[in-house]
Amino acid sequence: MYDRGRYGEAADVGLELLAARPDQPYLYYNVACCESLSGRTAGAVEHLHRAIEMWEGCRELAKNDSDFDPMRADPSFAALVAGG
């Protein structure tokens, strides 16, 4: 789905996977990526925040990940990747 640009659908499938595996930071991160690309900024920030809580390395990944370009100017995203 991601490769075909069906980001909203990919995010929805990711949310189902999170329900089964809420202990996996990479799932939160990937859902956030897909939500960003589909315009779901609030959900993307929420899931990226959770990913960072679970593994600080997600913060550095997000700083340069083009999947977050659609929301890079959003103040809540900027604060999150800055460490706030």
KAPE-V777436 format. One record per residue. N is the residue number from 1. RES is the residue in one small letter. OMEGA is omega in radians with two decimals (none if undefined). Layout:
BEGIN
n/res/omega
N/RES/OMEGA
N/RES/OMEGA
END
This chain:
BEGIN
n/res/omega
1/m/3.14
2/y/-3.10
3/d/3.13
4/r/3.12
5/g/3.14
6/r/-2.97
7/y/3.11
8/g/3.10
9/e/3.12
10/a/3.10
11/a/3.14
12/d/3.09
13/v/3.10
14/g/3.10
15/l/3.07
16/e/3.10
17/l/3.11
18/l/3.11
19/a/-3.14
20/a/-3.06
21/r/-3.11
22/p/-3.12
23/d/-3.03
24/q/-3.11
25/p/-3.13
26/y/3.08
27/l/3.09
28/y/-3.13
29/y/-3.11
30/n/3.05
31/v/3.12
32/a/3.10
33/c/-3.11
34/c/3.10
35/e/3.10
36/s/-3.11
37/l/3.14
38/s/3.08
39/g/3.14
40/r/-3.00
41/t/-3.11
42/a/3.11
43/g/3.14
44/a/3.12
45/v/3.14
46/e/-3.09
47/h/3.06
48/l/3.10
49/h/3.13
50/r/3.12
51/a/-3.14
52/i/3.07
53/e/-3.09
54/m/3.13
55/w/-3.07
56/e/3.13
57/g/3.12
58/c/3.13
59/r/-3.14
60/e/3.11
61/l/-3.07
62/a/-3.10
63/k/-3.07
64/n/-3.10
65/d/-3.10
66/s/3.08
67/d/3.14
68/f/3.12
69/d/-3.13
70/p/-3.09
71/m/-3.07
72/r/-3.13
73/a/3.14
74/d/-3.09
75/p/-3.12
76/s/3.06
77/f/-3.12
78/a/3.12
79/a/-3.11
80/l/-3.12
81/v/3.08
82/a/3.13
83/g/-3.10
84/g/none
END
